[in-house]
Amino acid sequence: MKRHSLIVDIIIFFIVSLCFVIPPFFISAGNVNQNIFAQWSFPFKQMVYALSAVVLLCFYGENRKYWLKLFPTLISFCALCSVSLFIKYFSILLPLSSTELDVVLPDSFLSWFFCVLDFLFAALYEEVIYRLFFVDALFLLASKKITWKYLNVICEIAGCAVFAFAHMYLGWYAVINAVFAHVVLRVCYKKTDNIWPCVAAHAFYNVISLILL
């Protein structure tokens, strides 16, 4: 992760946290649009988020080429689907509070196109913010003053918790699923040093989840 001056890093971390990381914690189940996946139109909001993530990626990314690696993408995608299926199974055996969304599959080529764009933009935004930026930026800032050998572990746990509890409005099983998803995708990013396999696996998983899960 590219370093800048301390004051710039602090300002950027504060802005990203205020605009993107904190807001999901204030979403309650009662405020969730039950028809959130009932109609498909061009995802302008997700596009803005994705463009913001691209700007952040350019600002903090190293000067190297990124490319999509097939094998890490497939491994991550299969791991995400496997975890989700197990959690779905246990949710039937042990019901916990959850928010049921009224999901309607796209019914035309255009609506499918908008659906794929929606999930692709969302995956790009979440991968850059949660997998690439938040944990590394938190460690970068904390390590300026703290030299504790377990600091990196604490930052990893914090990043996982932030991503997981950002899904709290969907219920506890969504939180549990998000924990495992974060671990899978974070490992993929750290092993490949490349965010694009994570984006592809995340987007493809979202589409498959819409259809099958």
C-alpha positions, 0 to 999 in steps of 0.5 A: 500500500503506497504511503503518503504524508501522515496527515494525508493518510489520516484525512483519507482514512477519516473520509473513507470511514465517515462516508463508506464504512460507518453508514451501514452500521446505522441501517436497521432491519426496519429500514431495509427496503423489502423490495430491494431486489424486486426491480432492476435499473441502472445502478447509479449509486453503486456506480458512484461508489465503484468510481470512488473505490477506483480513485482510492485504488489509484491513490493507494495502489502500487505502480504495478499492473493488475490482471485477473488470475483465473485459479485464485478467482475460482478457488475463492468463488468455490469457497464462498459458495461452500460456506454460504451453503453450509450457513444456509443449511444451519440457518434451517436447523437453527433459526436466528433473526434475519431479514427476508428480502423480496427477491425477483429475478431479472426478466429481460436481457437489459435487467440482467445486464443491470443486475450484473453491473449492480453486483460488479460495482458493489463487489469492486467497491467492497473489495477496495474498501474492506479488503485492500484499504481499511485493514492496511490503512489502519495498520499503517496509521497505528504502526506509526505510534504502536510497535506491538507485535500483534498489531497486525492481527488486531487490525485484521480482526478489526477489518473482519468485524467491520465488514461482518457487522456492516451486514447486521441489518440482514440478521446474524447469519448474514454476519456469520457469512460475511466473516467467512467471506472476508477471511476467504477474500482477504486471504486471496488478496494477500496471497495474490497481491491483486484485488481483481480475483477478489472482485471477480469472485465476489461479483460472480458469487453475488449473481449465483446467490441471487439465482440459487441461494 
